[in-house]
Amino acid sequence: MRAVVCRAWGPPESLMVEEVPEPRPGPDDVLIQVRACGVNFADALIVQGTYQEKPLLPFTPGLEVAGEIVAMGRDVAGFATGQRVAALCATGGYAETVTAPAAVTVQIPDSMPYETAAGFLVAYGTAHVGLDYRARLGAGETLLVHGAAGGVGLAAVEVGKAMGATVIATAGSQDKRALASSRGADHVIDYRAGEFKDLVKMLTDDRGTDVVFDPVGGSVLAQSMRCIAWGGRLLVIGFAAGDIPQVPAGLVLVKNISLIGVYWGAYRMHNPAVITRSLHRLFKWFERGALRPMVSETLPLERAAQAMRRLLDREARGKIVLTTAG
């Protein structure tokens, strides 16, 4: 089969498409014929060796896939060959076939195209688990979403609205802010135009925002802590800005702030049932039209490096997806 292969830590441009042996499912795995694979910021970090997890070299990147089950391990129940599914895999998604644990494999709605499903799991799963399971966002609360035009930020805007929150979205260009507005953001802010914390306070009658969803990091997190409400919850999603900030512990104390880490992928190992329960709820919201996932680009496997580079340069809108059509 064809697969994108990483043989040494380095930039995405060092990746190559090669012919490799097809994997075999373990007792608890399904073998999936991949139709599409989501491209994530984490993928670009993994191939550079800068992610919190380092697979053994050589390996094929790719965390989320959609396709059909073509084989199953002996202990798998509840699935059938030919079933349309999406799955979370530690690595291996940028390929024509991949194995995934049945515990983090879900049937996708008939109305959901493979390209949409492939870009759905990580972005919407991270947004929902972060906002629901971790922050306990309530209807009527205010949610501040940074990086609101990226895959996970845009998902957080939609999920926050589905949960009944007032959403304030930040993004760095006019078209990105327009995209966030089109997905339900009540207010949009250019975070590069100065101190966004003052605008957040103005929009909340000086109270501050109840929940912050931050996949950007850097100076954005420091400002967020100055416009978060007393007793607010700040979700640390990632560091797209490239800078892991130091937290002012004094503000954490005096404002009773809860700093909450959201490493969604870790649920695959520690509590996969959280992932599948969350996704089933998200699929219901999708079917009733509350969620409108945006796949901005669909590229072949051979252009995986280009897709990753667009994420690293923060040029992507919504999700970029790879397909195996050749």
C-alpha positions as CSV (number, residue, x, y, z in Angstrom):
1,M,0.0,0.0,0.0
2,R,1.0,3.7,-0.3
3,A,1.8,5.6,2.8
4,V,3.5,8.8,3.9
5,V,6.7,7.8,5.8
6,C,8.8,9.8,8.3
7,R,12.3,8.3,8.5
8,A,14.0,11.1,10.5
9,W,12.8,14.0,12.6
10,G,12.7,17.1,10.5
11,P,10.4,19.5,8.5
12,P,7.3,18.2,6.7
13,E,9.1,18.6,3.4
14,S,11.3,15.6,4.3
15,L,8.3,13.2,4.2
16,M,8.0,10.8,1.3
17,V,5.2,8.6,-0.1
18,E,6.5,5.0,-0.2
19,E,5.2,1.4,-0.8
20,V,5.0,-0.3,2.6
21,P,3.4,-3.6,3.8
22,E,-0.2,-3.5,4.8
23,P,-0.8,-3.7,8.5
24,R,-2.7,-6.5,10.2
25,P,-5.3,-5.9,12.9
26,G,-4.6,-7.1,16.5
27,P,-7.2,-8.9,18.5
28,D,-9.0,-5.6,19.5
29,D,-8.4,-3.7,16.3
30,V,-10.2,-3.0,13.1
31,L,-8.5,-2.6,9.7
32,I,-9.8,0.4,7.8
33,Q,-9.5,1.1,4.1
34,V,-8.8,4.8,4.4
35,R,-10.8,7.2,2.2
36,A,-9.6,10.4,3.9
37,C,-7.4,11.5,6.7
38,G,-7.5,14.7,8.7
39,V,-4.4,16.9,9.0
40,N,-3.7,18.2,12.4
41,F,-1.2,20.6,13.9
42,A,0.0,17.8,16.1
43,D,1.0,15.8,13.0
44,A,3.4,18.6,12.0
45,L,4.9,18.6,15.5
46,I,5.2,14.8,15.6
47,V,7.3,14.6,12.4
48,Q,9.6,17.3,13.8
49,G,10.1,15.4,17.0
50,T,8.7,18.3,19.1
51,Y,5.4,16.7,20.2
52,Q,4.8,15.3,23.7
53,E,4.8,11.8,22.2
54,K,7.5,10.4,19.9
55,P,6.8,7.3,17.9
56,L,9.6,4.9,16.9
57,L,11.1,5.7,13.5
58,P,10.2,5.1,10.8
59,F,6.5,5.7,11.1
60,T,3.5,7.1,9.2
61,P,1.8,10.2,10.7
62,G,-1.9,10.7,10.9
63,L,-4.2,10.7,13.9
64,E,-7.7,10.5,12.4
65,V,-9.2,8.7,9.5
66,A,-12.5,7.8,7.8
67,G,-13.2,4.8,5.6
68,E,-14.6,1.3,5.6
69,I,-13.8,-1.6,7.8
70,V,-12.2,-4.4,5.7
71,A,-11.1,-6.8,8.5
72,M,-11.4,-7.2,12.3
73,G,-9.5,-8.7,15.1
74,R,-10.9,-11.8,16.8
75,D,-12.2,-10.0,19.9
76,V,-13.9,-7.1,18.1
77,A,-17.7,-7.0,18.5
78,G,-20.3,-4.5,17.4
79,F,-18.8,-3.8,14.0
80,A,-19.1,-5.4,10.5
81,T,-16.9,-5.3,7.4
82,G,-18.0,-2.7,4.9
83,Q,-19.2,-0.4,7.7
84,R,-18.5,3.4,7.3
85,V,-16.4,4.5,10.2
86,A,-14.1,7.1,11.6
87,A,-11.3,6.2,14.0
88,L,-8.6,7.7,16.1
89,C,-5.1,6.2,15.7
90,A,-1.9,7.1,17.4
91,T,-0.1,7.1,14.0
92,G,-0.5,5.6,10.6
93,G,-3.4,7.5,9.1
94,Y,-1.6,9.0,6.1
95,A,-1.9,5.6,4.2
96,E,-4.3,3.5,2.2
97,T,-5.1,1.2,5.1
98,V,-4.6,1.5,8.8
99,T,-5.4,-0.3,12.0
100,A,-7.2,1.4,14.9
101,P,-8.6,0.2,18.2
102,A,-12.2,-0.7,18.0
103,A,-12.7,1.2,21.3
104,V,-12.0,4.5,19.5
105,T,-13.8,3.6,16.2
106,V,-17.3,5.0,15.6
107,Q,-19.8,4.5,12.8
108,I,-20.4,7.8,11.0
109,P,-23.8,9.2,9.9
110,D,-24.9,8.2,6.4
111,S,-25.2,12.0,5.6
112,M,-21.5,12.7,6.5
113,P,-19.0,12.5,3.6
114,Y,-15.7,10.7,4.3
115,E,-13.8,14.0,3.9
116,T,-15.9,15.7,6.6
117,A,-15.7,12.7,8.9
118,A,-11.9,12.6,8.6
119,G,-11.6,16.2,9.8
120,F,-14.2,15.9,12.5
121,L,-12.9,13.7,15.3
122,V,-9.9,15.7,16.7
123,A,-11.3,19.2,16.2
124,Y,-14.9,18.7,17.4
125,G,-13.8,16.0,19.9
126,T,-11.3,18.4,21.5
127,A,-13.8,21.3,21.5
128,H,-16.6,19.2,23.1
129,V,-14.6,17.3,25.7
130,G,-12.8,20.6,26.6
131,L,-16.0,22.7,26.9
132,D,-18.4,20.0,28.3
133,Y,-16.4,17.4,30.2
134,R,-13.6,19.7,31.4
135,A,-14.9,23.2,31.7
136,R,-18.6,22.4,32.3
137,L,-19.6,25.3,30.1
138,G,-23.2,26.3,30.9
139,A,-26.0,27.8,28.9
140,G,-25.9,31.6,29.3
141,E,-22.1,31.7,30.1
142,T,-19.6,33.6,28.0
143,L,-16.9,31.7,26.0
144,L,-13.8,33.3,24.6
145,V,-12.3,31.3,21.7
146,H,-8.8,32.1,20.3
147,G,-7.6,31.0,16.9
148,A,-11.3,30.9,16.0
149,A,-10.8,30.2,12.2
150,G,-8.6,27.2,12.6
151,G,-9.9,23.6,12.7
152,V,-10.3,23.3,16.5
153,G,-11.1,27.0,17.1
154,L,-13.9,27.0,14.6
155,A,-15.2,23.8,16.1
156,A,-15.2,25.4,19.6
157,V,-17.2,28.3,18.2
158,E,-19.9,25.9,16.9
159,V,-19.9,23.6,20.0
160,G,-20.1,26.6,22.3
161,K,-23.1,28.0,20.5
162,A,-24.7,24.5,20.5
163,M,-24.2,24.5,24.3
164,G,-26.0,27.8,24.7
165,A,-23.0,30.1,25.4
166,T,-22.4,33.6,24.1
167,V,-19.2,33.3,22.0
168,I,-16.5,35.9,21.6
169,A,-14.0,34.8,18.9
170,T,-10.6,36.2,18.2
171,A,-8.7,35.8,14.9
172,G,-5.9,37.7,13.1
173,S,-7.4,38.7,9.7
174,Q,-10.7,40.0,8.5
175,D,-11.6,36.9,6.5
176,K,-10.9,34.7,9.5
177,R,-13.1,36.8,11.7
178,A,-15.9,36.7,9.1
179,L,-15.6,32.9,9.0
180,A,-16.0,32.8,12.8
181,S,-19.1,35.0,12.5
182,S,-20.6,32.8,9.9
183,R,-20.3,29.8,12.3
184,G,-22.2,31.6,15.1
185,A,-19.7,33.8,17.0
186,D,-21.7,36.7,18.7
187,H,-18.6,39.0,18.7
188,V,-15.3,38.9,16.8
189,I,-12.0,40.6,17.9
190,D,-8.8,41.2,16.0
191,Y,-6.3,40.0,18.7
192,R,-3.4,41.5,16.7
193,A,-4.8,45.0,16.9
194,G,-3.9,45.7,20.5
195,E,-5.1,44.7,23.9
196,F,-8.1,42.4,23.3
197,K,-8.6,42.1,27.0
198,D,-10.2,45.5,27.1
199,L,-12.7,44.7,24.4
200,V,-13.6,41.4,26.2
201,K,-14.3,43.3,29.4
202,M,-16.4,45.9,27.6
203,L,-18.4,43.1,25.9
204,T,-19.0,41.5,29.3
205,D,-19.9,44.7,31.2
206,D,-16.5,44.5,32.9
207,R,-17.2,41.1,34.4
208,G,-14.9,39.1,32.1
209,T,-15.4,35.8,30.3
210,D,-16.4,32.6,32.1
211,V,-14.4,30.2,29.9
212,V,-11.4,30.7,27.7
213,F,-10.6,28.2,24.9
214,D,-6.9,28.7,24.0
215,P,-5.1,26.7,21.3
216,V,-2.7,29.6,20.6
217,G,-0.7,30.2,23.8
218,G,2.1,32.8,23.9
219,S,1.0,36.3,24.9
220,V,-2.6,35.4,24.2
221,L,-2.8,33.3,27.4
222,A,-1.4,36.1,29.6
223,Q,-4.0,38.6,28.2
224,S,-6.8,36.0,28.7
225,M,-6.0,35.7,32.4
226,R,-6.6,39.5,32.7
227,C,-10.1,39.4,31.1
228,I,-11.3,36.1,32.6
229,A,-14.1,36.3,35.2
230,W,-13.6,35.5,38.9
231,G,-13.9,31.8,39.2
232,G,-13.4,31.4,35.4
233,R,-11.9,28.3,33.6
234,L,-9.1,28.6,31.2
235,L,-8.6,25.6,28.8
236,V,-5.0,25.1,27.7
237,I,-5.5,23.4,24.3
238,G,-2.1,24.0,22.6
239,F,0.6,26.4,21.5
240,A,0.1,27.3,17.9
241,A,2.0,30.6,18.5
242,G,5.1,28.4,19.2
243,D,5.6,29.8,22.7
244,I,4.7,27.9,25.8
245,P,3.8,30.8,28.3
246,Q,4.6,31.1,31.9
247,V,1.5,31.4,34.0
248,P,1.1,34.3,36.5
249,A,0.3,32.3,39.6
250,G,-0.8,35.4,41.5
251,L,-3.7,35.9,39.2
252,V,-4.7,32.3,39.4
253,L,-4.9,32.8,43.2
254,V,-6.7,36.1,43.5
255,K,-9.3,35.4,40.7
256,N,-9.9,31.7,41.7
257,I,-9.1,30.7,38.1
258,S,-9.1,27.1,37.1
259,L,-6.3,26.2,34.6
260,I,-7.4,23.1,32.8
261,G,-5.3,21.1,30.4
262,V,-7.1,19.4,27.5
263,Y,-5.0,16.7,25.8
264,W,-7.8,15.0,24.0
265,G,-5.7,12.3,22.5
266,A,-4.8,11.0,25.9
267,Y,-8.3,9.7,26.4
268,R,-7.5,7.1,23.7
269,M,-5.3,5.4,26.3
270,H,-6.9,6.4,29.6
271,N,-10.7,6.6,29.0
272,P,-11.7,5.9,25.4
273,A,-15.4,5.8,26.4
274,V,-15.3,9.6,26.9
275,I,-14.3,9.9,23.2
276,T,-17.0,7.7,21.8
277,R,-19.8,9.2,24.0
278,S,-18.7,12.7,23.0
279,L,-18.6,11.8,19.3
280,H,-22.1,10.2,19.4
281,R,-23.5,13.4,20.8
282,L,-21.6,15.5,18.2
283,F,-22.9,13.3,15.4
284,K,-26.5,14.0,16.6
285,W,-25.8,17.7,16.5
286,F,-24.3,17.4,13.0
287,E,-27.4,15.5,11.8
288,R,-29.8,18.2,13.0
289,G,-27.6,21.0,11.4
290,A,-26.1,22.5,14.6
291,L,-22.6,21.8,13.3
292,R,-21.3,22.7,9.9
293,P,-17.7,21.3,9.6
294,M,-15.6,23.2,7.1
295,V,-13.1,21.3,5.0
296,S,-11.2,24.1,3.2
297,E,-8.8,21.9,1.2
298,T,-8.7,18.2,0.0
299,L,-5.3,17.1,-1.1
300,P,-3.7,13.8,-2.1
301,L,-1.3,11.9,0.1
302,E,1.6,13.2,-2.0
303,R,0.9,16.7,-0.8
304,A,0.9,15.9,2.9
305,A,4.0,18.2,3.4
306,Q,2.2,21.2,1.9
307,A,-0.8,20.6,4.1
308,M,1.3,20.5,7.2
309,R,3.2,23.6,6.2
310,R,-0.1,25.5,5.8
311,L,-0.9,24.6,9.4
312,L,2.5,25.6,10.7
313,D,2.3,28.9,8.9
314,R,-1.2,29.4,10.3
315,E,-2.7,29.8,6.8
316,A,-5.4,27.2,7.1
317,R,-9.2,27.9,7.4
318,G,-11.1,25.0,9.0
319,K,-9.7,21.6,8.2
320,I,-7.3,20.3,5.6
321,V,-7.9,16.7,4.6
322,L,-5.8,14.1,2.7
323,T,-7.4,11.6,0.4
324,T,-6.1,8.3,-1.0
325,A,-7.6,8.5,-4.4
326,G,-4.2,8.7,-6.0
